[in-house]
């Protein structure tokens, strides 16, 4: 695994390498519908998302706020933002409008990517803020993956992404006050994933069940990044039910 991290020092490099290596092997398995999304499809969709974000004027270091349920498309925008040098900003989908308003203000997000179900919540946020942000709708199973409802900006140019560049901005639960932003680099994510793989002896032959929301660091590291790094498959139920 260490040798792979010598070849792939950023999330984008890992996406490209693994999508070619594993090709038609399933990366996501959705048990309710039987939907399979292969490594190749994930790589292609991520590339299309990066192109869409650039057309919206999103560039290096810009925050891309994500408010979405656990669907394969979450990974496209999560990894896609990182690949193009932007910063993924996953947000807790259970927040109320005032809490969401605070995070969007503090993160200084440039765009919100969401699904139609969360549009009423965002409308509440816009009323509180007195202003809006560009919003892109990404539907489950959307083959085109065009970001909708976002006003085109001046397209940004491709940039060089380094291991020490910021990849993700997470917010803590804020048990004693406001949520606090935590920045993670590409190296942070990749090496944490390697520790998880080593600790659990995760291999390309394994399937990992994802029961936690993708906005949580556990699901991101244990499932998304570790799965990509190990070449394993992720079983992704829409929602866990005991």
MDAnalysis code that builds the backbone (N, CA, C; Angstrom):
import MDAnalysis as mda
import numpy as np

u = mda.Universe.empty(726, n_residues=242, atom_resindex=np.repeat(np.arange(242), 3), trajectory=True)
u.add_TopologyAttr("name", ["N", "CA", "C"] * 242)
u.add_TopologyAttr("resid", np.arange(1, 243))
u.add_TopologyAttr("resname", ["UNK", "UNK", "UNK", "UNK", "UNK", "UNK", "UNK", "UNK", "UNK", "UNK", "UNK", "UNK", "UNK", "UNK", "UNK", "UNK", "UNK", "UNK", "UNK", "UNK", "UNK", "UNK", "UNK", "UNK", "UNK", "UNK", "UNK", "UNK", "UNK", "UNK", "UNK", "UNK", "UNK", "UNK", "UNK", "UNK", "UNK", "UNK", "UNK", "UNK", "UNK", "UNK", "UNK", "UNK", "UNK", "UNK", "UNK", "UNK", "UNK", "UNK", "UNK", "UNK", "UNK", "UNK", "UNK", "UNK", "UNK", "UNK", "UNK", "UNK", "UNK", "UNK", "UNK", "UNK", "UNK", "UNK", "UNK", "UNK", "UNK", "UNK", "UNK", "UNK", "UNK", "UNK", "UNK", "UNK", "UNK", "UNK", "UNK", "UNK", "UNK", "UNK", "UNK", "UNK", "UNK", "UNK", "UNK", "UNK", "UNK", "UNK", "UNK", "UNK", "UNK", "UNK", "UNK", "UNK", "UNK", "UNK", "UNK", "UNK", "UNK", "UNK", "UNK", "UNK", "UNK", "UNK", "UNK", "UNK", "UNK", "UNK", "UNK", "UNK", "UNK", "UNK", "UNK", "UNK", "UNK", "UNK", "UNK", "UNK", "UNK", "UNK", "UNK", "UNK", "UNK", "UNK", "UNK", "UNK", "UNK", "UNK", "UNK", "UNK", "UNK", "UNK", "UNK", "UNK", "UNK", "UNK", "UNK", "UNK", "UNK", "UNK", "UNK", "UNK", "UNK", "UNK", "UNK", "UNK", "UNK", "UNK", "UNK", "UNK", "UNK", "UNK", "UNK", "UNK", "UNK", "UNK", "UNK", "UNK", "UNK", "UNK", "UNK", "UNK", "UNK", "UNK", "UNK", "UNK", "UNK", "UNK", "UNK", "UNK", "UNK", "UNK", "UNK", "UNK", "UNK", "UNK", "UNK", "UNK", "UNK", "UNK", "UNK", "UNK", "UNK", "UNK", "UNK", "UNK", "UNK", "UNK", "UNK", "UNK", "UNK", "UNK", "UNK", "UNK", "UNK", "UNK", "UNK", "UNK", "UNK", "UNK", "UNK", "UNK", "UNK", "UNK", "UNK", "UNK", "UNK", "UNK", "UNK", "UNK", "UNK", "UNK", "UNK", "UNK", "UNK", "UNK", "UNK", "UNK", "UNK", "UNK", "UNK", "UNK", "UNK", "UNK", "UNK", "UNK", "UNK", "UNK", "UNK", "UNK", "UNK", "UNK", "UNK", "UNK", "UNK", "UNK", "UNK", "UNK", "UNK", "UNK"])
u.atoms.positions = np.array([
    [0.826, -1.206, 0.000],
    [0.000, 0.000, 0.000],
    [0.861, 1.256, 0.000],
    [1.994, 1.174, 0.729],
    [2.877, 2.337, 0.766],
    [3.366, 2.673, -0.632],
    [3.623, 1.627, -1.451],
    [4.096, 1.876, -2.811],
    [3.040, 2.593, -3.644],
    [1.758, 2.289, -3.395],
    [0.686, 2.980, -4.109],
    [0.652, 4.447, -3.718],
    [0.864, 4.750, -2.444],
    [0.867, 6.143, -2.009],
    [2.090, 6.891, -2.522],
    [3.102, 6.174, -2.921],
    [4.239, 6.830, -3.565],
    [3.879, 7.253, -4.988],
    [2.972, 6.496, -5.615],
    [2.521, 6.836, -6.967],
    [1.395, 7.864, -6.935],
    [0.514, 7.717, -5.960],
    [-0.695, 8.545, -5.879],
    [-0.624, 9.402, -4.626],
    [-0.228, 10.635, -4.780],
    [-0.016, 11.512, -3.629],
    [-1.191, 12.451, -3.373],
    [-2.154, 12.449, -4.273],
    [-3.357, 13.263, -4.083],
    [-4.588, 12.403, -4.372],
    [-5.733, 12.882, -3.928],
    [-6.977, 12.160, -4.185],
    [-7.221, 12.006, -5.685],
    [-6.962, 13.043, -6.444],
    [-7.188, 12.976, -7.886],
    [-6.326, 11.929, -8.564],
    [-5.071, 11.837, -8.162],
    [-4.184, 10.823, -8.731],
    [-4.672, 9.421, -8.379],
    [-5.172, 9.258, -7.161],
    [-5.686, 7.954, -6.742],
    [-6.938, 7.575, -7.532],
    [-7.824, 8.538, -7.737],
    [-9.031, 8.286, -8.532],
    [-8.655, 7.792, -9.929],
    [-7.739, 8.478, -10.579],
    [-7.341, 8.108, -11.936],
    [-6.712, 6.717, -11.970],
    [-5.827, 6.441, -11.023],
    [-5.105, 5.166, -11.003],
    [-6.053, 3.994, -10.759],
    [-6.895, 4.122, -9.737],
    [-7.758, 3.003, -9.362],
    [-8.897, 2.784, -10.351],
    [-9.391, 3.851, -10.962],
    [-10.469, 3.673, -11.944],
    [-9.965, 2.911, -13.168],
    [-8.702, 3.096, -13.508],
    [-8.114, 2.341, -14.619],
    [-7.779, 0.913, -14.191],
    [-7.246, 0.763, -12.995],
    [-6.820, -0.560, -12.527],
    [-7.994, -1.512, -12.346],
    [-9.079, -1.010, -11.721],
    [-10.184, -1.896, -11.364],
    [-11.350, -1.854, -12.343],
    [-11.364, -0.863, -13.225],
    [-12.306, -0.861, -14.336],
    [-13.743, -1.188, -13.993],
    [-14.199, -2.363, -14.427],
    [-15.604, -2.747, -14.295],
    [-15.944, -3.396, -12.959],
    [-15.023, -3.413, -12.044],
    [-15.329, -3.926, -10.704],
    [-16.242, -2.937, -9.988],
    [-17.272, -3.420, -9.269],
    [-18.164, -2.497, -8.549],
    [-17.442, -1.744, -7.432],
    [-17.628, -0.447, -7.416],
    [-17.173, 0.357, -6.284],
    [-18.335, 0.562, -5.319],
    [-19.518, 0.847, -5.863],
    [-20.733, 0.977, -5.052],
    [-21.723, -0.128, -5.410],
    [-22.335, -0.696, -4.381],
    [-23.421, -1.655, -4.530],
    [-24.582, -1.139, -3.688],
    [-25.704, -0.812, -4.343],
    [-26.878, -0.301, -3.632],
    [-27.876, -1.451, -3.498],
    [-28.009, -2.040, -2.304],
    [-28.800, -3.271, -2.166],
    [-30.289, -3.104, -2.457],
    [-30.871, -1.946, -2.148],
    [-32.316, -1.774, -2.348],
    [-32.710, -1.840, -3.819],
    [-31.844, -1.352, -4.672],
    [-32.176, -1.263, -6.096],
    [-31.351, -2.198, -6.968],
    [-30.276, -2.755, -6.403],
    [-29.376, -3.574, -7.195],
    [-28.446, -2.753, -8.075],
    [-28.425, -1.456, -7.870],
    [-27.572, -0.580, -8.674],
    [-26.102, -0.864, -8.391],
    [-25.315, -0.985, -9.447],
    [-23.871, -1.151, -9.343],
    [-23.191, 0.016, -10.047],
    [-22.199, 0.598, -9.400],
    [-21.407, 1.661, -10.010],
    [-19.956, 1.205, -9.977],
    [-19.346, 1.067, -11.137],
    [-17.994, 0.530, -11.216],
    [-16.940, 1.600, -10.935],
    [-15.717, 1.143, -10.719],
    [-14.605, 2.065, -10.524],
    [-14.447, 2.965, -11.745],
    [-14.592, 2.394, -12.935],
    [-14.462, 3.201, -14.149],
    [-15.547, 4.277, -14.206],
    [-16.764, 3.892, -13.895],
    [-17.861, 4.864, -13.911],
    [-17.640, 5.968, -12.884],
    [-17.157, 5.595, -11.711],
    [-16.868, 6.599, -10.681],
    [-15.831, 7.588, -11.198],
    [-14.761, 7.071, -11.804],
    [-13.728, 7.956, -12.335],
    [-14.252, 8.883, -13.411],
    [-15.077, 8.338, -14.313],
    [-15.645, 9.162, -15.386],
    [-16.571, 10.238, -14.831],
    [-17.394, 9.858, -13.863],
    [-18.335, 10.823, -13.286],
    [-17.604, 11.915, -12.515],
    [-16.545, 11.547, -11.822],
    [-15.753, 12.545, -11.102],
    [-15.160, 13.545, -12.085],
    [-14.657, 13.063, -13.210],
    [-14.093, 13.974, -14.205],
    [-15.152, 14.915, -14.761],
    [-16.353, 14.414, -14.948],
    [-17.422, 15.272, -15.460],
    [-17.835, 16.304, -14.417],
    [-17.798, 15.910, -13.165],
    [-18.113, 16.859, -12.098],
    [-17.064, 17.955, -12.027],
    [-15.791, 17.599, -12.147],
    [-14.747, 18.629, -12.095],
    [-14.918, 19.625, -13.238],
    [-15.285, 19.120, -14.413],
    [-15.531, 20.023, -15.544],
    [-16.708, 20.951, -15.246],
    [-17.769, 20.394, -14.654],
    [-18.940, 21.210, -14.324],
    [-18.589, 22.282, -13.300],
    [-17.809, 21.920, -12.303],
    [-17.415, 22.895, -11.283],
    [-16.568, 24.010, -11.888],
    [-15.664, 23.650, -12.782],
    [-14.847, 24.684, -13.429],
    [-15.717, 25.633, -14.241],
    [-16.749, 25.101, -14.881],
    [-17.657, 25.956, -15.649],
    [-18.421, 26.915, -14.749],
    [-18.574, 26.550, -13.483],
    [-19.227, 27.437, -12.517],
    [-18.249, 28.452, -11.935],
    [-16.986, 28.400, -12.363],
    [-15.994, 29.342, -11.863],
    [-15.324, 28.900, -10.579],
    [-15.548, 27.649, -10.164],
    [-14.920, 27.148, -8.947],
    [-13.455, 26.853, -9.235],
    [-12.569, 27.345, -8.363],
    [-11.143, 27.169, -8.565],
    [-10.447, 26.619, -7.340],
    [-9.144, 26.649, -7.377],
    [-8.342, 26.067, -6.305],
    [-8.612, 26.775, -4.978],
    [-8.844, 25.980, -3.945],
    [-9.073, 26.520, -2.611],
    [-10.497, 26.939, -2.324],
    [-11.358, 26.959, -3.344],
    [-12.759, 27.336, -3.118],
    [-13.485, 26.217, -2.369],
    [-14.393, 26.607, -1.486],
    [-15.142, 25.632, -0.695],
    [-16.403, 25.202, -1.448],
    [-16.572, 23.899, -1.576],
    [-17.748, 23.314, -2.214],
    [-18.555, 22.623, -1.124],
    [-19.643, 23.247, -0.698],
    [-20.454, 22.711, 0.396],
    [-21.384, 21.622, -0.135],
    [-21.431, 20.493, 0.587],
    [-22.195, 19.328, 0.141],
    [-23.258, 18.997, 1.176],
    [-24.514, 19.020, 0.746],
    [-25.639, 18.640, 1.612],
    [-26.423, 17.577, 0.858],
    [-26.067, 16.323, 1.092],
    [-26.638, 15.223, 0.321],
    [-26.771, 13.972, 1.175],
    [-27.691, 13.078, 0.813],
    [-27.795, 11.792, 1.498],
    [-26.715, 10.834, 0.997],
    [-26.711, 9.625, 1.536],
    [-25.739, 8.614, 1.110],
    [-26.151, 7.989, -0.224],
    [-25.685, 8.587, -1.291],
    [-25.890, 8.065, -2.637],
    [-24.541, 8.111, -3.349],
    [-24.340, 7.295, -4.388],
    [-23.051, 7.299, -5.076],
    [-22.614, 8.681, -5.552],
    [-23.592, 9.513, -5.921],
    [-23.258, 10.850, -6.423],
    [-22.531, 11.694, -5.387],
    [-22.688, 11.355, -4.118],
    [-21.958, 12.072, -3.068],
    [-20.456, 11.954, -3.313],
    [-20.007, 10.746, -3.644],
    [-18.578, 10.528, -3.877],
    [-18.082, 11.316, -5.080],
    [-18.949, 11.480, -6.095],
    [-18.519, 12.207, -7.285],
    [-18.156, 13.650, -6.935],
    [-19.009, 14.295, -6.156],
    [-18.740, 15.697, -5.812],
    [-17.667, 15.795, -4.730],
    [-17.654, 14.856, -3.786],
    [-16.663, 14.832, -2.706],
    [-15.254, 14.704, -3.282],
    [-15.037, 13.684, -4.106],
    [-13.724, 13.483, -4.711],
    [-13.473, 14.476, -5.847],
    [-14.531, 14.845, -6.564],
    [-14.364, 15.760, -7.685],
    [-13.858, 17.125, -7.262],
    [-14.395, 17.638, -6.159],
    [-13.920, 18.925, -5.647],
    [-12.436, 18.849, -5.311],
    [-12.043, 17.759, -4.655],
    [-10.638, 17.596, -4.269],
    [-9.739, 17.466, -5.491],
    [-10.199, 16.709, -6.477],
    [-9.364, 16.468, -7.651],
    [-9.019, 17.760, -8.378],
    [-9.952, 18.698, -8.416],
    [-9.708, 19.941, -9.149],
    [-9.017, 21.001, -8.300],
    [-8.710, 20.657, -7.028],
    [-8.007, 21.601, -6.164],
    [-8.904, 22.419, -5.273],
    [-10.220, 22.203, -5.377],
    [-11.144, 22.869, -4.461],
    [-11.184, 22.102, -3.141],
    [-11.981, 22.585, -2.198],
    [-12.061, 21.986, -0.864],
    [-13.481, 21.495, -0.629],
    [-13.638, 20.192, -0.427],
    [-14.954, 19.630, -0.131],
    [-15.373, 20.030, 1.280],
    [-16.626, 20.444, 1.417],
    [-17.159, 20.875, 2.713],
    [-18.447, 20.096, 3.009],
    [-18.303, 18.841, 3.478],
    [-19.485, 18.037, 3.804],
    [-20.210, 18.616, 5.015],
    [-21.530, 18.700, 4.925],
    [-22.320, 19.312, 5.998],
    [-23.369, 18.323, 6.492],
    [-23.532, 18.289, 7.799],
    [-24.509, 17.434, 8.464],
    [-25.912, 17.697, 7.904],
    [-26.550, 16.669, 7.403],
    [-27.871, 16.836, 6.794],
    [-28.991, 16.966, 7.822],
    [-28.672, 16.822, 9.107],
    [-29.691, 16.925, 10.155],
    [-29.733, 18.313, 10.798],
    [-28.924, 19.232, 10.315],
    [-28.895, 20.573, 10.894],
    [-30.175, 21.340, 10.572],
    [-30.500, 22.271, 11.469],
    [-31.591, 23.204, 11.227],
    [-31.039, 24.434, 10.504],
    [-31.924, 25.256, 10.001],
    [-31.519, 26.399, 9.178],
    [-30.512, 27.325, 9.863],
    [-30.689, 27.715, 11.144],
    [-29.705, 28.610, 11.768],
    [-28.309, 27.996, 11.853],
    [-28.243, 26.687, 12.140],
    [-26.941, 26.020, 12.225],
    [-26.289, 25.936, 10.851],
    [-27.083, 25.635, 9.858],
    [-26.567, 25.555, 8.500],
    [-26.107, 26.921, 8.013],
    [-26.852, 27.943, 8.358],
    [-26.470, 29.302, 7.979],
    [-25.092, 29.645, 8.528],
    [-24.860, 29.305, 9.801],
    [-23.570, 29.620, 10.420],
    [-22.422, 28.942, 9.669],
    [-22.576, 27.663, 9.360],
    [-21.495, 26.932, 8.702],
    [-21.226, 27.483, 7.307],
    [-22.272, 27.772, 6.550],
    [-22.070, 28.314, 5.211],
    [-21.381, 29.669, 5.257],
    [-21.725, 30.489, 6.249],
    [-21.074, 31.793, 6.405],
    [-19.612, 31.615, 6.793],
    [-19.374, 30.754, 7.794],
    [-18.021, 30.575, 8.315],
    [-17.100, 29.922, 7.284],
    [-17.631, 28.957, 6.543],
    [-16.826, 28.249, 5.548],
    [-16.524, 29.108, 4.327],
    [-17.309, 30.157, 4.127],
    [-17.170, 31.012, 2.950],
    [-17.293, 30.177, 1.672],
    [-18.320, 29.327, 1.662],
    [-18.541, 28.456, 0.514],
    [-18.856, 29.238, -0.748],
    [-18.431, 28.685, -1.887],
    [-18.676, 29.319, -3.178],
    [-19.879, 28.723, -3.898],
    [-20.238, 27.488, -3.518],
    [-21.369, 26.823, -4.153],
    [-21.881, 25.745, -3.205],
    [-23.178, 25.469, -3.272],
    [-23.783, 24.384, -2.499],
    [-24.269, 23.331, -3.483],
    [-23.849, 22.100, -3.268],
    [-24.324, 20.984, -4.088],
    [-25.242, 20.139, -3.224],
    [-26.447, 19.888, -3.707],
    [-27.447, 19.216, -2.887],
    [-28.389, 18.405, -3.773],
    [-29.386, 17.802, -3.153],
    [-30.447, 17.095, -3.870],
    [-31.755, 17.858, -3.660],
    [-32.776, 17.602, -4.466],
    [-34.016, 18.383, -4.362],
    [-34.649, 18.380, -2.976],
    [-34.481, 17.307, -2.214],
    [-35.120, 17.211, -0.897],
    [-34.668, 18.305, 0.064],
    [-33.468, 18.847, -0.149],
    [-32.935, 19.836, 0.788],
    [-33.170, 21.279, 0.344],
    [-33.842, 21.467, -0.772],
    [-34.090, 22.824, -1.242],
    [-34.964, 23.641, -0.285],
    [-36.019, 23.073, 0.330],
    [-36.795, 23.863, 1.296],
    [-35.951, 24.353, 2.471],
    [-35.031, 23.516, 2.946],
    [-34.149, 23.930, 4.037],
    [-33.256, 25.084, 3.596],
    [-32.724, 25.002, 2.392],
    [-31.868, 26.079, 1.898],
    [-32.652, 27.373, 1.712],
    [-33.906, 27.276, 1.327],
    [-34.726, 28.481, 1.207],
    [-34.860, 29.171, 2.562],
    [-34.976, 28.393, 3.632],
    [-35.001, 28.972, 4.981],
    [-33.685, 29.676, 5.286],
    [-32.585, 29.045, 4.890],
    [-31.265, 29.638, 5.134],
    [-31.128, 30.958, 4.390],
    [-31.573, 31.007, 3.145],
    [-31.454, 32.253, 2.369],
    [-32.261, 33.380, 3.019],
    [-33.402, 33.039, 3.586],
    [-34.204, 34.056, 4.266],
    [-33.477, 34.586, 5.498],
    [-32.799, 33.714, 6.210],
    [-32.038, 34.142, 7.387],
    [-30.839, 34.994, 6.984],
    [-30.169, 34.603, 5.906],
    [-28.956, 35.301, 5.476],
    [-29.266, 36.615, 4.771],
    [-30.406, 36.650, 4.123],
    [-30.720, 37.815, 3.311],
    [-30.007, 37.801, 1.975],
    [-29.368, 36.694, 1.654],
    [-28.689, 36.534, 0.369],
    [-28.540, 35.039, 0.101],
    [-28.225, 34.714, -1.139],
    [-28.140, 33.314, -1.531],
    [-26.717, 32.949, -1.944],
    [-26.512, 31.667, -2.151],
    [-25.307, 31.143, -2.785],
    [-25.739, 30.379, -4.033],
    [-24.850, 30.226, -4.993],
    [-25.186, 29.355, -6.115],
    [-25.495, 27.946, -5.604],
    [-26.556, 27.361, -6.114],
    [-26.966, 26.021, -5.703],
    [-26.976, 25.117, -6.925],
    [-26.357, 23.946, -6.786],
    [-26.352, 22.953, -7.853],
    [-27.091, 21.720, -7.374],
    [-28.028, 21.255, -8.185],
    [-28.805, 20.067, -7.859],
    [-28.171, 18.862, -8.551],
    [-27.864, 17.843, -7.771],
    [-27.287, 16.617, -8.319],
    [-28.223, 15.469, -7.965],
    [-28.947, 14.974, -8.938],
    [-29.945, 13.938, -8.700],
    [-29.322, 12.548, -8.668],
    [-29.911, 11.673, -7.867],
    [-29.449, 10.286, -7.836],
    [-29.717, 9.626, -9.180],
    [-28.698, 8.968, -9.702],
    [-28.844, 8.273, -10.974],
    [-28.805, 9.167, -12.192],
    [-28.475, 10.436, -12.021],
    [-28.408, 11.372, -13.144],
    [-27.204, 11.015, -14.008],
    [-27.448, 10.512, -15.196],
    [-26.351, 10.082, -16.052],
    [-25.573, 11.257, -16.629],
    [-26.242, 12.387, -16.791],
    [-25.555, 13.549, -17.346],
    [-24.674, 14.233, -16.313],
    [-25.107, 14.197, -15.063],
    [-24.354, 14.797, -13.967],
    [-24.101, 16.282, -14.163],
    [-24.987, 16.946, -14.899],
    [-24.851, 18.392, -15.029],
    [-25.367, 19.052, -13.754],
    [-24.613, 20.004, -13.252],
    [-25.050, 20.738, -12.077],
    [-26.114, 21.732, -12.510],
    [-27.287, 21.620, -11.900],
    [-28.431, 22.436, -12.284],
    [-28.639, 23.581, -11.301],
    [-29.308, 24.625, -11.765],
    [-29.714, 25.768, -10.947],
    [-28.539, 26.594, -10.427],
    [-27.373, 26.381, -10.952],
    [-26.231, 27.211, -10.576],
    [-25.925, 28.149, -11.739],
    [-25.719, 29.408, -11.436],
    [-25.440, 30.378, -12.483],
    [-23.992, 30.219, -12.954],
    [-23.780, 30.060, -14.258],
    [-22.422, 29.918, -14.758],
    [-21.567, 31.127, -14.405],
    [-20.342, 30.858, -13.992],
    [-19.409, 31.938, -13.712],
    [-18.341, 31.953, -14.790],
    [-17.264, 32.660, -14.533],
    [-16.131, 32.639, -15.448],
    [-15.389, 31.327, -15.249],
    [-15.293, 30.485, -16.275],
    [-14.664, 29.176, -16.098],
    [-13.253, 29.298, -15.535],
    [-12.915, 28.404, -14.613],
    [-11.575, 28.386, -14.036],
    [-10.691, 27.445, -14.843],
    [-9.395, 27.594, -14.681],
    [-8.433, 26.772, -15.416],
    [-7.937, 25.624, -14.546],
    [-7.535, 24.505, -15.158],
    [-6.951, 23.408, -14.384],
    [-5.723, 23.884, -13.615],
    [-5.527, 23.327, -12.430],
    [-4.405, 23.737, -11.586],
    [-3.652, 22.507, -11.106],
    [-2.437, 22.729, -10.639],
    [-1.644, 21.670, -10.033],
    [-2.092, 21.479, -8.593],
    [-2.312, 20.238, -8.197],
    [-2.722, 19.920, -6.832],
    [-1.593, 19.161, -6.156],
    [-1.243, 19.571, -4.946],
    [-0.139, 18.938, -4.221],
    [-0.654, 18.213, -2.985],
    [0.137, 17.279, -2.429],
    [-0.297, 16.509, -1.257],
    [-0.651, 17.365, -0.050],
    [-0.008, 18.516, 0.085],
    [-0.249, 19.365, 1.248],
    [-1.349, 20.390, 1.029],
    [-1.994, 20.348, -0.120],
    [-3.123, 21.250, -0.358],
    [-4.326, 20.822, 0.479],
    [-5.136, 21.792, 0.865],
    [-6.359, 21.491, 1.611],
    [-7.320, 20.704, 0.725],
    [-7.868, 19.628, 1.296],
    [-8.790, 18.779, 0.549],
    [-10.205, 18.849, 1.086],
    [-10.325, 19.068, 2.402],
    [-11.638, 18.975, 3.036],
    [-11.732, 19.919, 4.226],
    [-12.913, 20.487, 4.395],
    [-13.225, 21.313, 5.563],
    [-14.415, 20.687, 6.270],
    [-14.147, 20.120, 7.454],
    [-15.185, 19.496, 8.275],
    [-15.521, 20.398, 9.445],
    [-16.717, 20.230, 9.988],
    [-17.101, 20.991, 11.176],
    [-17.421, 20.041, 12.322],
    [-16.882, 20.376, 13.504],
    [-17.127, 19.586, 14.702],
    [-18.564, 19.791, 15.172],
    [-18.963, 18.997, 16.157],
    [-20.332, 19.105, 16.665],
    [-20.538, 20.338, 17.528],
    [-19.460, 20.953, 18.012],
    [-19.602, 22.176, 18.794],
    [-20.318, 21.971, 20.110],
    [-19.870, 20.993, 20.912],
    [-20.561, 20.667, 22.163],
    [-20.512, 21.799, 23.184],
    [-19.505, 22.650, 23.112],
    [-19.387, 23.754, 24.073],
    [-19.503, 25.114, 23.394],
    [-19.991, 25.138, 22.195],
    [-20.120, 26.405, 21.485],
    [-20.380, 26.163, 20.018],
    [-19.979, 27.119, 19.206],
    [-20.187, 27.010, 17.769],
    [-19.349, 25.867, 17.194],
    [-19.819, 25.223, 16.120],
    [-18.989, 24.227, 15.439],
    [-17.681, 24.850, 14.961],
    [-16.628, 24.077, 15.013],
    [-15.302, 24.560, 14.616],
    [-14.860, 23.853, 13.343],
    [-14.320, 24.618, 12.422],
    [-13.860, 24.052, 11.165],
    [-12.522, 23.360, 11.314],
    [-12.390, 22.197, 10.693],
    [-11.154, 21.419, 10.721],
    [-10.741, 21.139, 9.280],
    [-9.553, 21.577, 8.915],
    [-9.055, 21.378, 7.558],
    [-8.182, 20.129, 7.483],
    [-8.378, 19.344, 6.442],
    [-7.580, 18.147, 6.196],
    [-6.969, 18.239, 4.804],
    [-5.722, 17.818, 4.690],
    [-5.036, 17.833, 3.401],
    [-5.217, 16.498, 2.679],
    [-4.761, 16.458, 1.441],
    [-4.780, 15.200, 0.696],
    [-3.955, 14.140, 1.420],
    [-2.789, 14.522, 1.926],
    [-1.951, 13.570, 2.663],
    [-2.650, 13.066, 3.914],
    [-3.313, 13.962, 4.637],
    [-4.056, 13.547, 5.833],
    [-5.019, 12.417, 5.497],
    [-5.826, 12.610, 4.477],
    [-6.850, 11.630, 4.122],
    [-6.240, 10.312, 3.651],
    [-5.224, 10.391, 2.813],
    [-4.651, 9.175, 2.246],
    [-3.933, 8.335, 3.292],
    [-3.165, 8.971, 4.165],
    [-2.417, 8.194, 5.153],
    [-3.309, 7.701, 6.282],
    [-4.348, 8.453, 6.626],
    [-5.316, 7.941, 7.594],
    [-6.018, 6.708, 7.019],
    [-6.338, 6.756, 5.740],
    [-6.972, 5.605, 5.095],
    [-6.042, 4.401, 5.092],
    [-4.760, 4.639, 4.877],
    [-3.812, 3.524, 4.891],
    [-3.754, 2.872, 6.270],
    [-3.777, 3.693, 7.327],
    [-3.781, 3.138, 8.689],
    [-5.012, 2.251, 8.905],
    [-6.147, 2.695, 8.392],
    [-7.378, 1.907, 8.535],
    [-7.267, 0.594, 7.769],
    [-6.743, 0.658, 6.569],
    [-6.567, -0.548, 5.760],
    [-5.641, -1.537, 6.457],
    [-4.527, -1.038, 6.971],
    [-3.579, -1.905, 7.671],
    [-4.199, -2.495, 8.933],
    [-4.923, -1.673, 9.678],
    [-5.499, -2.119, 10.939],
    [-6.588, -3.160, 10.775],
    [-7.312, -3.099, 9.646],
    [-8.421, -4.028, 9.422],
    [-8.112, -5.067, 8.348],
    [-6.863, -5.068, 7.883],
    [-6.451, -6.022, 6.838],
    [-7.401, -5.970, 5.642],
    [-7.766, -4.772, 5.259],
    [-8.700, -4.573, 4.155],
    [-7.999, -4.829, 2.823],
    [-8.644, -5.594, 1.935],
    [-8.063, -5.910, 0.639],
    [-9.060, -5.613, -0.477],
    [-8.596, -5.778, -1.697],
    [-9.452, -5.558, -2.863],
    [-10.551, -6.611, -2.979],
    [-10.452, -7.671, -2.213],
    [-11.463, -8.731, -2.256],
    [-12.615, -8.500, -1.283],
    [-12.526, -7.438, -0.496],
    [-13.519, -7.199, 0.550],
    [-14.658, -6.306, 0.066],
    [-15.797, -6.477, 0.729],
    [-16.927, -5.564, 0.588],
    [-17.199, -4.954, 1.957],
    [-17.323, -3.649, 2.013],
    [-17.516, -2.956, 3.286],
    [-18.910, -2.319, 3.320],
    [-19.639, -2.597, 4.374],
    [-20.982, -2.045, 4.543],
    [-20.890, -0.658, 5.167],
    [-21.489, 0.327, 4.518],
    [-21.468, 1.704, 5.023],
    [-22.791, 2.012, 5.720],
    [-22.728, 2.234, 7.034],
    [-23.931, 2.513, 7.820],
    [-23.974, 3.944, 8.345],
    [-22.875, 4.656, 8.243],
    [-22.824, 6.031, 8.738],
    [-22.954, 7.016, 7.583],
    [-23.422, 8.220, 7.862],
    [-23.589, 9.222, 6.795],
    [-22.247, 9.703, 6.257],
    [-22.225, 9.995, 4.975],
    [-20.993, 10.438, 4.334],
    [-20.502, 11.787, 4.843],
    [-21.357, 12.559, 5.503],
    [-20.860, 13.832, 6.044],
    [-19.981, 13.605, 7.265],
    [-19.922, 12.380, 7.777],
    [-19.139, 12.060, 8.972],
    [-17.763, 11.534, 8.565],
    [-16.744, 11.938, 9.296],
    [-15.372, 11.558, 8.959],
    [-15.181, 10.050, 8.977],
    [-15.925, 9.341, 9.833],
    [-15.783, 7.890, 9.889],
    [-16.142, 7.251, 8.552],
    [-17.299, 7.603, 8.019],
    [-17.712, 7.028, 6.736],
    [-16.785, 7.459, 5.608],
    [-16.304, 8.677, 5.674],
    [-15.397, 9.160, 4.635],
    [-14.106, 8.356, 4.612],
    [-13.508, 8.144, 5.794],
    [-12.231, 7.442, 5.858],
    [-12.388, 5.932, 5.765],
    [-13.309, 5.364, 6.551],
    [-13.448, 3.911, 6.604],
    [-14.037, 3.358, 5.311],
    [-14.911, 4.109, 4.675],
    [-15.562, 3.617, 3.462],
    [-15.029, 4.271, 2.191],
    [-15.233, 5.575, 2.048],
    [-14.926, 6.215, 0.771],
    [-13.438, 6.176, 0.425],
    [-12.599, 6.766, 1.267],
    [-11.181, 6.876, 0.920],
    [-10.481, 5.526, 1.044],
    [-10.762, 4.781, 2.117],
    [-10.144, 3.461, 2.272],
    [-10.592, 2.510, 1.167],
    [-11.874, 2.576, 0.806],
    [-12.359, 1.728, -0.275],
    [-11.663, 2.029, -1.587],
    [-11.491, 3.307, -1.870],
    [-10.799, 3.709, -3.090],
    [-9.347, 3.260, -3.061],
    [-8.698, 3.423, -1.922],
    [-7.283, 3.084, -1.799],
    [-7.054, 1.576, -1.844],
    [-7.924, 0.809, -1.204],
    [-7.760, -0.649, -1.154],
    [-8.289, -1.341, -2.407],
    [-9.154, -0.659, -3.150],
    [-9.783, -1.299, -4.296],
    [-10.925, -2.209, -3.899],
    [-11.497, -1.959, -2.731],
    [-12.616, -2.769, -2.241],
    [-13.943, -2.154, -2.686],
    [-15.026, -2.888, -2.451],
    [-16.360, -2.422, -2.832],
    [-17.118, -1.931, -1.609],
    [-18.011, -0.965, -1.821],
    [-18.806, -0.385, -0.741],
    [-20.268, -0.763, -0.942],
    [-20.841, -1.434, 0.048],
    [-22.271, -1.727, 0.042],
    [-22.968, -0.535, 0.682],
    [-23.828, 0.131, -0.089],
    [-24.363, 1.427, 0.312],
    [-25.888, 1.407, 0.393],
    [-26.447, 0.984, 1.534],
    [-27.905, 1.067, 1.693],
    [-28.340, 2.520, 1.776],
    [-29.540, 2.816, 1.321],
    [-30.026, 4.194, 1.373],
    [-30.071, 4.704, 2.802],
    [-30.546, 3.855, 3.707],
    [-30.592, 4.272, 5.100],
    [-30.627, 3.036, 5.977],
    [-29.829, 3.066, 7.055],
    [-29.791, 1.914, 7.951],
    [-31.080, 1.822, 8.749],
    [-31.624, 0.605, 8.836],
    [-32.820, 0.370, 9.632],
    [-32.602, -0.870, 10.475],
    [-32.725, -0.726, 11.808],
    [-32.450, -1.849, 12.702],
    [-33.544, -2.903, 12.589],
])
